[in-house]
Amino acid sequence: MKLPTNLFLNNVSPRKVYLFSSDKLNTSVPHYFVCMVRTPEEMLILTCCTSQFKKRERFIKFRNLPASTLVYIPPDEENGLTKDTYVDCNSYFDYSIDEIKMLYEEEKLEFKGGTFRSKLCIDNSRIERQSARRTKYKKHTPEIGRGKMKSESKFKK
């Protein structure tokens, strides 16, 4: 049963898992995303889930990032995941609540569950600062931000 849009949007919050195709990835295959932050400005910071542990591990080592930022989320009934899943807390994507609303109303986004037992690396202030920097940067270079994962672009230092 599909919830009314306003009820669904009011419940979009950190640690919840959604499945949808994103034009911010290099594929049209739907991916699982975990909401990390919902800002007062109605922006959502989501991180994309992956089952490709080795690939993300190499990326984290190459960038000299803390290994603890690659978080394992085991599949269970609570989160709706179907495979061993990992979240790279260094890679995240900005979505406005209006973008999520459009995906939901077009039935292109599905709520899957929550990661309430997993130890996600949610540092709201760090994520919000990084997101603000990316938004400021994107205003001057609108072609950046589509195609490649943002974590693999100039946004990470």
C-alpha positions as CSV (number, residue, x, y, z in Angstrom):
1,M,0.0,0.0,0.0
2,K,1.4,3.4,-1.0
3,L,1.3,6.1,1.7
4,P,0.0,9.6,0.9
5,T,2.9,11.7,-0.4
6,N,3.0,14.1,2.6
7,L,3.0,11.3,5.1
8,F,5.8,9.5,3.2
9,L,7.9,12.8,3.0
10,N,7.4,13.6,6.7
11,N,8.9,10.2,7.6
12,V,12.0,10.5,5.4
13,S,14.8,10.5,8.0
14,P,18.3,9.3,8.9
15,R,19.0,5.6,8.8
16,K,16.1,4.7,6.5
17,V,16.8,2.7,3.4
18,Y,15.4,3.6,-0.1
19,L,15.7,1.8,-3.4
20,F,15.7,3.9,-6.6
21,S,17.6,4.6,-9.9
22,S,19.7,7.7,-9.6
23,D,20.9,10.0,-12.4
24,K,23.8,10.8,-10.1
25,L,25.3,7.3,-10.7
26,N,26.8,5.9,-13.9
27,T,24.0,3.3,-14.2
28,S,20.3,3.1,-14.5
29,V,20.2,0.0,-12.2
30,P,18.3,0.8,-9.0
31,H,20.6,1.1,-5.9
32,Y,19.9,1.1,-2.2
33,F,20.5,4.4,-0.5
34,V,20.6,5.2,3.2
35,C,19.5,8.7,4.4
36,M,22.3,10.1,6.5
37,V,21.0,13.6,7.2
38,R,17.9,15.7,6.6
39,T,18.8,19.3,6.9
40,P,16.6,22.1,8.1
41,E,16.6,23.4,4.5
42,E,14.9,20.2,3.4
43,M,18.0,18.7,1.8
44,L,18.7,15.1,2.1
45,I,22.2,13.6,2.3
46,L,22.1,10.0,1.1
47,T,24.9,7.4,0.8
48,C,24.8,4.7,-1.8
49,C,25.0,1.1,-0.7
50,T,27.3,-1.4,-2.5
51,S,28.1,-5.0,-2.3
52,Q,31.5,-4.4,-3.9
53,F,33.5,-4.4,-0.8
54,K,37.0,-4.8,-2.4
55,K,36.4,-1.9,-4.8
56,R,35.4,0.5,-2.0
57,E,38.2,-0.7,0.3
58,R,40.8,0.0,-2.4
59,F,39.3,3.5,-2.9
60,I,39.5,4.2,0.8
61,K,43.0,3.0,1.1
62,F,44.1,5.0,-2.0
63,R,42.6,8.1,-0.5
64,N,44.2,7.4,2.9
65,L,40.8,7.5,4.6
66,P,39.9,5.8,7.9
67,A,38.9,2.1,7.3
68,S,36.1,2.7,9.8
69,T,34.3,4.8,7.2
70,L,33.4,1.6,5.3
71,V,30.5,0.2,7.3
72,Y,29.0,-3.3,6.9
73,I,25.2,-3.6,7.0
74,P,24.1,-7.2,7.1
75,P,20.8,-7.9,5.3
76,D,17.8,-8.5,7.5
77,E,14.1,-8.0,7.5
78,E,14.4,-4.6,9.2
79,N,16.5,-2.9,6.5
80,G,15.2,-4.7,3.4
81,L,18.6,-5.4,2.0
82,T,19.1,-8.6,0.1
83,K,23.0,-9.0,0.1
84,D,25.9,-8.2,2.4
85,T,26.0,-4.5,2.0
86,Y,28.6,-1.7,2.7
87,V,28.2,2.0,3.0
88,D,31.2,4.2,2.2
89,C,30.6,7.2,4.5
90,N,33.0,9.3,2.5
91,S,30.6,9.2,-0.5
92,Y,27.2,10.8,-0.4
93,F,24.7,12.5,-2.6
94,D,22.5,15.6,-2.1
95,Y,18.8,15.4,-2.9
96,S,16.2,18.0,-2.3
97,I,13.0,16.8,-0.8
98,D,11.3,17.9,-4.1
99,E,13.5,15.4,-6.0
100,I,12.5,12.6,-3.6
101,K,8.9,13.7,-3.8
102,M,9.0,13.4,-7.6
103,L,10.6,10.0,-7.5
104,Y,8.0,8.8,-5.0
105,E,5.0,10.1,-6.9
106,E,6.3,8.6,-10.1
107,E,6.7,5.3,-8.2
108,K,10.4,5.2,-8.9
109,L,11.5,5.2,-5.3
110,E,10.6,2.6,-2.7
111,F,11.1,2.6,1.1
112,K,12.8,-0.6,2.1
113,G,13.4,-0.3,5.8
114,G,15.9,1.0,8.4
115,T,19.4,0.5,9.5
116,F,18.7,1.1,13.1
117,R,21.0,-1.6,14.5
118,S,24.0,-0.8,12.2
119,K,26.8,1.6,13.4
120,L,26.6,4.1,10.6
121,C,29.1,7.0,10.7
122,I,26.6,9.8,10.9
123,D,28.4,13.1,11.6
124,N,25.8,15.6,10.7
125,S,27.9,18.7,11.1
126,R,30.7,17.3,8.9
127,I,28.3,16.1,6.2
128,E,26.4,19.3,6.2
129,R,29.6,21.4,5.9
130,Q,30.8,19.2,3.0
131,S,27.4,19.4,1.3
132,A,27.4,23.2,1.6
133,R,30.9,23.4,0.0
134,R,29.7,21.2,-2.8
135,T,26.6,23.2,-3.4
136,K,28.7,26.4,-3.5
137,Y,31.1,24.8,-5.9
138,K,28.4,23.5,-8.2
139,K,27.0,27.0,-8.6
140,H,30.2,28.0,-10.4
141,T,30.6,24.7,-12.3
142,P,27.1,23.3,-13.1
143,E,28.5,20.5,-15.2
144,I,30.1,18.9,-12.1
145,G,28.0,16.6,-10.0
146,R,26.5,14.4,-12.6
147,G,28.0,11.2,-13.9
148,K,30.8,10.1,-11.6
149,M,30.3,9.7,-7.9
150,K,31.0,13.0,-6.2
151,S,33.5,11.4,-3.8
152,E,35.7,10.6,-6.8
153,S,35.7,14.2,-8.0
154,K,37.2,17.5,-6.7
155,F,34.8,17.6,-3.7
156,K,37.0,15.4,-1.5
157,K,40.3,16.4,-0.1
